[in-house]
Amino acid sequence: MWQVLEHRRVVRRIPKIPVDSLKRYEKWKDIVAISGPQGLRRIKGFRDEPLRGEWKGHRSSRLGGQYRVIYLVEEQNVVVKVIDLTAHDYRRKS
């Protein structure tokens, strides 16, 4: 079983996300908790992919036409850290 941790930024953005994207995010968390990041790669609709540039080392999954979840995998601790839920804006924010 994988542990999914959410950054406080994510918790603040959840009420602003459209309902359909929020439902996909909840499903995304269920899949990660049960089968880890490998489970996401088997479901083509999430289009899970590694990021480049400033976000190197992080991964992104599609939650809909506009929203993405950006996350970091710590395999030694069996933890997935959700860094951001973004409207397709990958610029790093401190």
C-alpha positions in Angstrom: 0.0 0.0 0.0 1.3 3.4 -1.0 0.9 6.6 1.1 -0.3 9.7 -0.7 0.7 13.0 0.9 -0.8 16.3 -0.3 1.0 19.7 -0.1 -1.0 22.4 1.7 -1.2 24.2 -1.6 -3.2 21.3 -3.0 -5.6 21.3 -0.1 -6.3 25.0 -0.7 -7.0 24.5 -4.4 -9.4 21.6 -4.1 -12.5 23.7 -3.6 -11.7 25.7 -6.8 -11.3 22.7 -9.1 -14.3 21.6 -11.3 -16.2 18.6 -10.0 -15.3 16.3 -12.9 -11.6 16.9 -12.4 -12.0 16.5 -8.7 -13.6 13.1 -9.1 -10.7 12.0 -11.4 -8.3 13.3 -8.8 -10.0 11.1 -6.1 -9.8 8.1 -8.4 -6.2 9.0 -9.1 -5.4 8.9 -5.4 -7.2 5.5 -5.0 -5.2 4.0 -7.9 -1.9 5.3 -6.4 -2.7 4.1 -2.9 -3.5 0.6 -4.1 -1.0 0.0 -6.9 1.5 2.9 -6.8 2.7 4.9 -9.8 3.0 1.8 -11.9 -0.8 1.5 -11.8 -1.2 5.0 -13.3 1.1 4.0 -16.2 -1.3 1.2 -17.2 -4.3 3.6 -17.5 -3.7 5.5 -20.7 -6.3 8.2 -19.9 -4.1 9.7 -17.2 -1.2 10.1 -19.6 1.3 9.8 -16.8 4.7 11.2 -17.8 8.0 12.5 -16.4 8.6 16.2 -16.4 11.7 18.0 -17.7 13.4 21.3 -16.9 12.8 22.8 -13.5 10.4 20.0 -12.7 12.9 17.2 -13.5 12.3 14.2 -11.1 8.6 15.0 -10.9 5.8 13.3 -12.8 2.5 14.6 -14.2 -0.9 12.9 -14.7 -3.8 14.4 -16.7 -7.1 14.9 -14.7 -9.0 16.3 -17.6 -8.6 18.6 -20.6 -7.0 21.3 -18.4 -6.0 20.1 -15.0 -2.9 18.1 -14.1 -1.6 16.6 -10.9 2.2 17.0 -10.3 3.8 14.6 -7.9 7.0 13.2 -6.7 7.7 9.5 -5.9 9.8 8.4 -2.9 10.1 4.6 -3.5 12.4 4.0 -0.5 9.5 5.3 1.8 6.6 4.0 -0.4 5.3 7.6 -0.6 3.8 9.7 -3.3 3.9 13.5 -2.6 1.3 15.5 -4.5 3.0 18.8 -5.1 0.4 20.7 -7.1 -3.0 20.6 -8.9 -2.6 23.0 -11.7 -4.5 24.2 -14.7 -1.7 23.2 -17.1 0.8 25.7 -15.8 4.1 24.0 -15.2 6.1 27.1 -14.1 7.6 26.3 -10.7 6.2 28.4 -7.9 8.0 28.7 -4.5 
